[in-house]
Amino acid sequence: MKRICRLIAAVALLTAVATPAFAGWKLVPKGVPALAAGGLKVTPSDDWNRSSSRPIKKSEVWTLDGATLNELYFVSGLVPGETLFKDANKKERPLPKLRASMDLTEIPEFFESSQRVALNTSVFEITGVEPYKFAGKPGVRFCFQYAVQGATLIREGEVAATLVGDKLYLISFIAPSIHYFDRDRPKAEAIMASAAL
């Protein structure tokens, strides 16, 4: 009996050590100005949930119903040499790094190539690009769609971004093309339109 108890205790300890801590979520109430990713000031028109886990130091994630259903990704002040997402596989599939010489017209390509590497997919298409005033600065807005390798679900997205000096500020919205993208796009666009530095 003692042996079984010790075995159960050892398994419980190993499980506790091996289980990653889950991200906590905090409500971002509608109508209340919020600082996103430490740099972008936005005012949501709906209640959103903010993750306590940051993909990179200068980013954060918000969602309405769960990140796989509707995700806002904020990036504030990315500098040359940094990546848009965590560079988890630097040796075999390194993420592109922001370049000092990058201009607004190159942001969609930087985003696309970063997503292709991060998602390990070749199915990614920019569907439209236009000039856009973002956070009070000249910027760019673009739309895209993609599918993760081996999956049939198409996701759509929209990005608003600007460069201030060499620093990149960006908000992306991604949701499944079925139902969620069309339903939540106006809420995401309202946040993009409210952005200020």
C-alpha positions in Angstrom: 0.0 0.0 0.0 2.8 2.4 0.9 4.5 1.6 -2.5 1.2 2.5 -4.3 0.9 5.8 -2.4 4.5 6.7 -3.2 3.9 5.8 -6.9 0.8 8.0 -7.0 2.6 10.9 -5.3 5.5 10.6 -7.8 3.2 10.6 -10.8 1.3 13.6 -9.3 4.6 15.5 -8.8 5.8 14.7 -12.4 2.5 15.8 -13.8 2.5 19.0 -11.9 6.0 19.8 -13.1 5.3 18.9 -16.7 2.0 20.8 -17.0 2.5 24.3 -18.3 0.9 27.2 -16.6 -2.2 28.4 -18.5 -2.6 32.0 -19.5 -4.9 34.0 -17.3 -7.5 36.3 -18.8 -8.6 39.8 -17.7 -11.7 41.7 -18.8 -11.1 44.8 -20.9 -14.4 46.7 -20.5 -16.0 48.5 -23.4 -15.7 52.2 -23.5 -12.7 52.3 -21.2 -9.3 53.4 -22.7 -6.7 50.6 -22.4 -2.9 50.5 -23.1 -2.3 47.5 -25.4 1.1 45.8 -25.5 2.6 48.7 -23.6 2.3 51.3 -26.3 -1.0 51.5 -28.3 -3.9 53.3 -26.6 -7.2 51.8 -27.7 -10.8 52.1 -26.6 -12.9 49.0 -27.2 -16.5 49.3 -28.2 -17.2 45.9 -26.7 -15.9 43.8 -23.8 -12.8 41.9 -24.7 -10.6 39.4 -22.8 -6.9 40.1 -22.5 -4.4 37.3 -22.1 -1.7 37.5 -19.4 0.6 35.5 -21.6 2.5 37.5 -24.2 3.7 35.8 -27.4 6.7 38.3 -27.5 7.6 41.0 -25.0 6.1 43.8 -27.2 2.8 42.0 -28.0 -0.4 40.8 -26.4 -3.6 38.9 -27.4 -7.2 39.8 -26.9 -10.3 37.7 -27.7 -14.1 37.7 -27.4 -14.8 34.0 -27.4 -11.3 32.3 -27.5 -8.2 32.9 -29.5 -9.1 30.2 -32.1 -12.5 32.0 -32.8 -11.5 35.7 -32.8 -8.1 37.1 -32.0 -6.7 40.6 -31.8 -2.9 40.6 -31.8 -1.2 43.9 -30.8 2.4 44.8 -31.4 3.9 48.0 -30.0 7.3 49.4 -30.9 8.9 46.4 -32.6 12.4 47.5 -33.5 14.8 46.3 -36.3 16.2 42.9 -35.6 13.1 41.7 -33.7 10.5 39.2 -34.9 6.7 39.5 -35.0 6.2 36.3 -33.1 8.3 34.1 -30.9 11.1 32.6 -32.9 10.6 29.0 -31.7 12.6 27.2 -34.4 15.5 29.6 -35.1 17.8 26.9 -36.6 15.5 25.2 -39.1 12.8 27.8 -39.8 13.8 31.3 -38.6 11.2 34.0 -38.6 11.9 37.1 -40.7 13.3 40.1 -38.7 12.1 43.7 -39.0 14.5 45.6 -41.1 15.6 49.2 -40.4 15.1 50.2 -44.1 11.5 48.8 -44.2 8.8 51.1 -45.5 5.0 50.9 -45.2 4.5 49.0 -48.5 6.7 46.2 -47.1 4.7 45.6 -44.0 2.2 43.2 -45.6 5.0 41.0 -47.0 6.8 41.0 -43.6 3.5 40.0 -41.9 2.8 37.3 -44.6 6.2 35.7 -44.4 6.1 35.8 -40.6 2.7 34.0 -40.6 3.8 31.4 -43.1 6.8 30.4 -41.0 4.9 30.6 -37.6 2.0 28.6 -39.0 4.2 26.3 -41.1 1.8 26.8 -44.1 2.1 27.7 -47.7 -1.6 28.5 -48.0 -1.6 32.2 -47.3 -2.9 35.0 -49.5 -3.0 38.8 -49.1 -6.4 39.8 -50.6 -6.2 43.6 -50.5 -3.9 46.4 -49.4 -4.7 50.1 -49.0 -3.2 53.3 -47.4 -4.7 53.8 -43.9 -4.2 56.4 -41.2 -3.3 54.3 -38.1 -2.7 55.7 -34.6 -2.7 59.2 -36.2 0.2 58.3 -38.5 0.3 57.3 -42.2 -0.1 53.6 -42.3 -1.4 50.6 -44.2 -4.3 48.3 -43.9 -4.5 44.9 -45.6 -6.7 41.8 -45.6 -5.6 38.1 -45.9 -6.8 34.6 -45.7 -5.0 31.3 -44.9 -5.4 27.7 -44.0 -3.1 25.7 -41.7 -1.4 22.8 -43.5 -3.7 19.8 -43.4 -6.8 21.7 -42.2 -9.8 22.7 -44.3 -10.9 25.6 -42.2 -10.2 29.0 -43.9 -9.3 31.9 -41.6 -9.5 35.5 -42.6 -7.8 38.5 -41.2 -7.2 42.2 -41.3 -4.2 44.2 -40.2 -3.7 47.9 -39.5 -0.1 49.1 -39.1 2.3 52.0 -39.1 6.0 52.7 -38.7 7.2 55.5 -36.4 10.8 55.9 -37.1 12.0 52.3 -37.3 9.4 51.0 -34.9 6.4 48.9 -36.0 3.0 49.3 -34.4 0.4 46.8 -35.6 -3.0 45.3 -34.8 -4.2 42.2 -36.5 -7.6 40.5 -36.3 -8.0 36.8 -37.3 -11.1 34.6 -37.2 -12.6 31.7 -39.0 -14.2 32.8 -42.3 -17.4 30.9 -41.3 -19.5 33.2 -39.1 -16.9 34.7 -36.7 -14.9 36.9 -39.1 -17.9 38.8 -40.5 -19.6 39.0 -37.1 -16.6 40.4 -35.2 -14.8 42.4 -37.9 -16.6 45.7 -37.1 -15.6 45.3 -33.4 -11.9 44.8 -34.4 -12.0 47.7 -36.9 -13.4 50.0 -34.2 -10.4 49.2 -32.0 -8.1 49.8 -34.9 -9.8 53.1 -35.6 -9.4 54.1 -32.0 -5.6 53.4 -31.8 -3.4 56.2 -30.7 0.3 56.6 -29.6 
